[in-house]
Amino acid sequence: MNENDAQMQTIMGLIVNGGNAKSDSMEAIHAAKKGDFETAAAKLADADKSLIEAHHSQTAMLTQEASGDPVPVSLLMVHGQDHLMNAITFRDLAGEVVDMYKKIG
């Protein structure tokens, strides 16, 4: 695998795992809204696993940069970072919303 393919794989890790984390977070909210807190907790745990995987991708790029090998910035990479940051924010808020539904119920 050449360097460009490796970077593309890393970027796709950000996009796919960030998207999965956001989707699982939304599913957790929907489950909590229905009173299904067991599913909500499982979906939040799935979101956390996806965020860990996305962080591995991000850490790979940070490590490369820190070791003196610059990481080229592309629109796709910016998109991947945006996905990750939105997913982190969404996951945090989903946890709060699930907790709110528990208290209301």
ABEGO torsion letter per residue (X at the ends): XBAAAAAAAAAAAAAAAAAAAAAAAAAAAAAAAAGBAAAAAAAAAAAAAAAAAAAAAAAAAAAAAAAGBBBBBBAAAAAAAAAAAAAAAAAAAAAAAAAAAAAAX
